[in-house]
Amino acid sequence: MGGRMAASTLQLLELILHGAAFLCGIACASALTVAQGEFGGWCILYGSVGWNGTALAPAAFSPLSLCYFISGVSIAVALYCFASLLYGIFGCCTGESQRDRSWLCIVIAIIILFFLLISACILRVGMDVLCASIVETKRVPSCRDAQHESWALYSPIHFYSNLSSAQTSAWVTVFLWCLLTARLLLQRRREPRIPLLRSNGAEAAVGGGLDRGPEGDS
């Protein structure tokens, strides 16, 4: 009874983690896409901003593939989390056991965590470079204040808030997947011991029967 309750608690925890990771992935991709839209669809990460005499003006943008990479990773991981969430709910409702914690699942989790970490670092460093460029114009004391400054050609009144939301969501997703990966590793570490003990017990029983065989015949 206690083992079943512990298993149910762990399954519920895993469902919560997958659900939270799904929401964070969607939030990251959405916030970054909105920030791109404020600059006409261009990727402002690692970009530079100058002062044209009357307003702030973007001097250079990054390749669109950079932002597309971050959004693509976030959406792909979110879809994977959503599929895992549905599978977990189905397993809880039908009483079926969770999928095997094979090494393949652990490798997939580590790969996902690797790409999430890269995306979060790109967001962090890219935003720092952008904000440093804005502050160097000496027109605003901080990157946040640039949202209320006049811009040439664009009206990015929420670009800093959107980029901050995307960055926060990305790092929260990394943390959630660290927990999910640790859960898989712990589960995998526990599982092989049970079949091993059973097989040893079976071998001992068979061996004992063979040892008693000749005595019974005599």
MILUMMAR-545494 format. One record per atom (N, C-alpha, C): x, y, z; residue in one letter. Coordinates in steps of 0.05 Angstrom, whole numbers, padded with zeros to 5 digits, always signed. Layout:
XYZa...
END
This chain:
+00017-00024+00000m+00000+00000+00000m+00017+00025+00000m+00038+00025+00018g+00055+00048+00019g+00071+00052-00007g+00079+00029-00019g+00094+00031-00045g+00077+00043-00067g+00051+00035-00067r+00033+00046-00087r+00028+00076-00083r+00025+00084-00058m+00021+00112-00053m+00046+00128-00060m+00069+00118-00055a+00094+00131-00062a+00096+00134-00093a+00089+00112-00107a+00090+00112-00136a+00070+00132-00147a+00046+00134-00135s+00026+00153-00144s+00035+00181-00140s+00048+00186-00117t+00059+00213-00112t+00080+00221-00132t+00098+00202-00138l+00119+00208-00158l+00107+00212-00185l+00087+00197-00193q+00074+00201-00218q+00060+00228-00220q+00047+00236-00198l+00034+00262-00197l+00054+00284-00199l+00077+00281-00186l+00098+00301-00187l+00109+00303-00216l+00112+00281-00229e+00121+00281-00256e+00101+00295-00275e+00076+00290-00270l+00055+00303-00286l+00056+00334-00282l+00060+00342-00257i+00061+00371-00252i+00086+00383-00265i+00108+00370-00264l+00133+00380-00277l+00129+00382-00307l+00117+00362-00319h+00113+00363-00348h+00093+00385-00356h+00072+00388-00339g+00053+00410-00345g+00066+00437-00342g+00082+00441-00321a+00095+00467-00317a+00116+00472-00340a+00130+00451-00348a+00150+00455-00369a+00136+00462-00396a+00113+00450-00400f+00097+00456-00424f+00089+00486-00425f+00079+00496-00403l+00070+00524-00401l+00094+00543-00404l+00116+00536-00392c+00140+00553-00393c+00151+00554-00422c+00150+00531-00436g+00160+00530-00463g+00143+00547-00482g+00117+00546-00478i+00099+00562-00495i+00103+00592-00488i+00106+00598-00462a+00110+00626-00454a+00136+00637-00465a+00157+00622-00465c+00182+00631-00476c+00180+00637-00506c+00169+00618-00521a+00167+00623-00550a+00149+00646-00556a+00127+00649-00541s+00108+00670-00546s+00120+00698-00540s+00133+00700-00517a+00145+00725-00510a+00167+00734-00529a+00183+00715-00538l+00204+00722-00557l+00193+00730-00584l+00171+00716-00592t+00158+00723-00618t+00146+00751-00617t+00134+00758-00594v+00123+00785-00592v+00145+00806-00592v+00167+00800-00579a+00190+00819-00579a+00200+00822-00608a+00201+00801-00623q+00209+00803-00651q+00190+00820-00667q+00164+00817-00661g+00144+00832-00676g+00146+00862-00671g+00156+00870-00647e+00159+00898-00641e+00182+00911-00658e+00199+00894-00669f+00220+00904-00686f+00217+00894-00715f+00192+00892-00723g+00186+00885-00750g+00193+00856-00758g+00195+00839-00738g+00201+00811-00744g+00231+00805-00742g+00248+00825-00738w+00276+00820-00737w+00284+00810-00709w+00307+00796-00708c+00317+00786-00683c+00335+00807-00670c+00327+00817-00648i+00342+00839-00635i+00363+00829-00616i+00363+00803-00610l+00384+00792-00592l+00412+00796-00605l+00431+00803-00589y+00458+00809-00598y+00459+00833-00617y+00436+00848-00618g+00436+00871-00636g+00449+00896-00623g+00451+00916-00639s+00462+00941-00628s+00443+00964-00634s+00443+00984-00616v+00425+01006-00618v+00441+01032-00616v+00434+01052-00632g+00447+01077-00632g+00428+01100-00629g+00439+01124-00628w+00422+01148-00626w+00425+01165-00651w+00403+01170-00665n+00404+01184-00690n+00400+01214-00687n+00400+01224-00662g+00397+01253-00658g+00369+01260-00647g+00350+01243-00653t+00323+01248-00643t+00310+01224-00629t+00320+01200-00635a+00308+01176-00624a+00328+01153-00624a+00322+01133-00609l+00337+01108-00610l+00331+01094-00636l+00352+01082-00648a+00348+01068-00673a+00366+01043-00674a+00354+01020-00681p+00370+00995-00683p+00391+00998-00705p+00416+00993-00698a+00438+00995-00717a+00444+00969-00731a+00438+00947-00717a+00444+00920-00728a+00426+00900-00715a+00418+00880-00730f+00402+00858-00720f+00418+00832-00722f+00409+00812-00709s+00421+00785-00711s+00406+00769-00732s+00418+00747-00742p+00404+00730-00761p+00378+00719-00749p+00357+00717-00766l+00332+00708-00756l+00333+00679-00746l+00352+00664-00756s+00355+00636-00748s+00361+00634-00718s+00373+00655-00706l+00380+00654-00678l+00355+00653-00661l+00336+00672-00667c+00311+00672-00652c+00293+00648-00659c+00295+00640-00685y+00279+00616-00693y+00289+00591-00678y+00315+00589-00673f+00326+00566-00659f+00314+00565-00631f+00314+00588-00617i+00304+00589-00589i+00274+00582-00589i+00259+00594-00607s+00230+00589-00608s+00225+00560-00616s+00240+00550-00635g+00236+00522-00643g+00242+00502-00621g+00263+00506-00606v+00270+00488-00584v+00248+00490-00563v+00239+00514-00557s+00218+00517-00536s+00192+00503-00544s+00184+00506-00569i+00159+00494-00578i+00162+00464-00580i+00184+00454-00590a+00188+00425-00592a+00188+00412-00565a+00201+00424-00546v+00202+00413-00519v+00174+00415-00506v+00160+00437-00511a+00133+00440-00500a+00114+00418-00511a+00117+00412-00537l+00100+00391-00548l+00107+00364-00537l+00132+00359-00532y+00141+00334-00520y+00129+00332-00491y+00131+00354-00477c+00120+00354-00450c+00089+00349-00450c+00076+00361-00469f+00047+00358-00471f+00040+00329-00477f+00055+00316-00496a+00050+00288-00502a+00056+00271-00478a+00077+00277-00463s+00083+00261-00439s+00062+00265-00417s+00051+00290-00416l+00030+00295-00397l+00005+00279-00403l-00003+00279-00428l-00026+00263-00436l-00022+00233-00431l+00002+00224-00437y+00008+00195-00432y+00007+00189-00403y+00017+00207-00386g+00017+00202-00357g-00012+00203-00346g-00028+00221-00356i-00056+00222-00347i-00071+00197-00356i-00066+00188-00380f-00078+00163-00390f-00070+00139-00373f-00044+00138-00366g-00035+00116-00349g-00047+00117-00321g-00050+00141-00310c-00063+00143-00283c-00092+00135-00284c-00106+00142-00306c-00135+00136-00307c-00140+00106-00313c-00123+00094-00328t-00127+00066-00335t-00113+00047-00316t-00096+00057-00299g-00081+00040-00281g-00057+00026-00293g-00050+00034-00317e-00027+00021-00330e-00001+00032-00318e+00019+00016-00319s+00045+00024-00308s+00058+00045-00326s+00075+00061-00315q+00089+00081-00330q+00108+00068-00350q+00116+00083-00370r+00134+00072-00390r+00161+00064-00377r+00174+00046-00390d+00200+00036-00379d+00220+00059-00378d+00234+00061-00356r+00255+00081-00353r+00281+00071-00365r+00280+00067-00391s+00304+00056-00404s+00324+00079-00407s+00348+00070-00415w+00369+00089-00419w+00363+00108-00442w+00346+00099-00461l+00338+00116-00483l+00323+00140-00473l+00305+00136-00454c+00290+00159-00443c+00309+00178-00429c+00329+00168-00415i+00348+00185-00401i+00365+00200-00421i+00373+00187-00443v+00389+00201-00464v+00372+00224-00476v+00347+00218-00482i+00329+00239-00493i+00327+00262-00474i+00323+00257-00449a+00321+00278-00429a+00346+00295-00427a+00369+00282-00429i+00395+00297-00428i+00398+00314-00453i+00390+00303-00476i+00392+00319-00501i+00373+00343-00499i+00349+00339-00489i+00330+00361-00486i+00342+00382-00467i+00353+00373-00445l+00365+00392-00426l+00388+00407-00438l+00404+00394-00455f+00426+00407-00468f+00417+00430-00486f+00397+00425-00503f+00387+00445-00521f+00373+00468-00505f+00359+00461-00484l+00346+00482-00468l+00367+00500-00455l+00389+00488-00446l+00410+00504-00433l+00423+00523-00454l+00427+00513-00478i+00439+00530-00499i+00420+00553-00505i+00394+00547-00507s+00374+00568-00513s+00373+00589-00492s+00374+00581-00467a+00373+00599-00444a+00398+00617-00444a+00421+00605-00449c+00446+00621-00450c+00446+00641-00473c+00436+00633-00496i+00434+00651-00518i+00416+00675-00511i+00394+00669-00499l+00375+00691-00490l+00389+00710-00470l+00403+00698-00451r+00415+00714-00430r+00437+00732-00441r+00456+00720-00456v+00478+00736-00467v+00469+00755-00488v+00450+00746-00505g+00440+00764-00526g+00426+00788-00515g+00411+00784-00494m+00397+00807-00481m+00417+00825-00467m+00438+00814-00455d+00458+00831-00442d+00473+00849-00462d+00479+00837-00486v+00493+00852-00507v+00475+00875-00517v+00449+00869-00521l+00431+00889-00530l+00428+00912-00510l+00425+00905-00485c+00421+00925-00464c+00446+00942-00460c+00470+00929-00463a+00495+00944-00461a+00497+00965-00483a+00487+00957-00507s+00488+00976-00529s+00469+00999-00525s+00446+00994-00513i+00427+01015-00508i+00437+01034-00487i+00449+01024-00466v+00459+01041-00444v+00483+01058-00454v+00498+01047-00473e+00521+01062-00484e+00513+01087-00499e+00488+01089-00507t+00479+01113-00521t+00476+01136-00501t+00476+01130-00475k+00474+01150-00454k+00448+01167-00455k+00428+01155-00468r+00402+01168-00469r+00383+01158-00448r+00388+01134-00438v+00371+01121-00418v+00390+01108-00397v+00382+01109-00372p+00399+01097-00351p+00398+01066-00351p+00378+01054-00361s+00376+01025-00361s+00361+01016-00386s+00363+00990-00391c+00349+00978-00414c+00319+00979-00410c+00309+00976-00386r+00281+00977-00381r+00269+01005-00388r+00284+01026-00382d+00275+01053-00388d+00273+01058-00418d+00288+01043-00434a+00287+01047-00463a+00259+01041-00474a+00243+01026-00459q+00216+01020-00469q+00199+01046-00471q+00206+01066-00454h+00190+01091-00454h+00204+01113-00470h+00225+01106-00484e+00239+01125-00501e+00229+01123-00529e+00231+01145-00543s+00223+01145-00572s+00242+01130-00589s+00231+01114-00607w+00247+01097-00625w+00241+01105-00654w+00261+01103-00671a+00258+01108-00699a+00248+01083-00713a+00227+01086-00729l+00216+01064-00745l+00199+01044-00730l+00206+01039-00705y+00192+01019-00689y+00180+01030-00664y+00163+01015-00651s+00150+01023-00626s+00152+01000-00606s+00177+00993-00597p+00180+00971-00578p+00175+00979-00549p+00150+00983-00543i+00143+00994-00516i+00144+00972-00495i+00146+00946-00504h+00147+00925-00484h+00169+00905-00490h+00189+00913-00506f+00209+00894-00514f+00225+00882-00491f+00232+00899-00471y+00247+00890-00448y+00231+00871-00431y+00206+00877-00427s+00189+00859-00411s+00185+00832-00425s+00182+00833-00451n+00178+00808-00466n+00204+00791-00466n+00227+00804-00470l+00252+00789-00469l+00258+00778-00441l+00251+00794-00421s+00255+00784-00393s+00237+00760-00387s+00213+00761-00397s+00194+00739-00393s+00204+00714-00407s+00214+00718-00432a+00225+00695-00447a+00249+00683-00433a+00266+00700-00423q+00290+00690-00409q+00283+00675-00383q+00265+00687-00367t+00256+00674-00343t+00243+00647-00348t+00226+00646-00368s+00212+00621-00375s+00233+00600-00384s+00253+00609-00399a+00273+00590-00409a+00289+00578-00386a+00297+00594-00366w+00312+00583-00344w+00295+00566-00325w+00270+00573-00322v+00252+00556-00307v+00248+00529-00320v+00246+00529-00347t+00244+00504-00361t+00269+00487-00357t+00292+00499-00357v+00317+00485-00352v+00316+00472-00324v+00308+00487-00305f+00306+00476-00278f+00286+00453-00276f+00263+00456-00289l+00244+00434-00288l+00255+00409-00301l+00269+00412-00323w+00280+00388-00336w+00304+00376-00321w+00317+00392-00305c+00337+00381-00287c+00323+00362-00267c+00300+00371-00257l+00285+00354-00238l+00275+00329-00252l+00265+00332-00276l+00255+00308-00291l+00277+00289-00297l+00300+00299-00305t+00323+00281-00311t+00333+00267-00286t+00333+00281-00263a+00341+00268-00238a+00321+00247-00230a+00295+00252-00235r+00275+00232-00230r+00279+00207-00247r+00285+00210-00272l+00290+00187-00289l+00315+00171-00280l+00336+00185-00272l+00360+00172-00263l+00355+00156-00238l+00341+00168-00219l+00335+00154-00194l+00317+00129-00199l+00298+00133-00216q+00280+00110-00223q+00295+00088-00236q+00313+00095-00254r+00328+00075-00269r+00348+00061-00250r+00358+00075-00231r+00377+00063-00212r+00363+00043-00194r+00338+00047-00188r+00324+00029-00170r+00313+00004-00185r+00305+00007-00210e+00291-00014-00224e+00307-00040-00228e+00333-00039-00237p+00346-00064-00243p+00351-00082-00219p+00349-00071-00195r+00355-00088-00171r+00333-00109-00166r+00308-00102-00172i+00286-00120-00166i+00287-00145-00183i+00290-00143-00210p+00292-00167-00226p+00317-00184-00218p+00339-00170-00211l+00363-00185-00204l+00359-00202-00179l+00345-00190-00159l+00339-00205-00135l+00321-00229-00140l+00301-00224-00158r+00283-00245-00164r+00297-00268-00178r+00314-00261-00197s+00328-00282-00212s+00346-00298-00194s+00360-00284-00175n+00377-00298-00157n+00361-00318-00139n+00337-00308-00131g+00320-00325-00115g+00311-00350-00130g+00304-00346-00155a+00295-00368-00172a+00317-00388-00176a+00342-00377-00181e+00364-00395-00185e+00370-00411-00160e+00368-00398-00137a+00373-00412-00112a+00352-00434-00107a+00327-00428-00115a+00306-00449-00111a+00311-00472-00130a+00318-00466-00155v+00324-00488-00174v+00348-00504-00165v+00368-00490-00156g+00392-00504-00146g+00387-00521-00123g+00370-00511-00104g+00363-00527-00081g+00347-00552-00088g+00330-00549-00109g+00315-00572-00117g+00333-00594-00130g+00353-00584-00145l+00371-00603-00158l+00388-00618-00137l+00395-00603-00115d+00411-00615-00094d+00396-00636-00079d+00370-00631-00076r+00354-00651-00061r+00345-00674-00079r+00349-00671-00105g+00339-00692-00123g+00352-00718-00117g+00378-00721-00116p+00390-00747-00112p+00383-00759-00085p+00379-00743-00064e+00372-00753-00038e+00344-00766-00039e+00327-00752-00054g+00299-00764-00055g+00300-00791-00069g+00317-00794-00089d+00318-00819-00104d+00329-00841-00087d+00348-00834-00068s+00360-00854-00051s+00340-00862-00030s
END
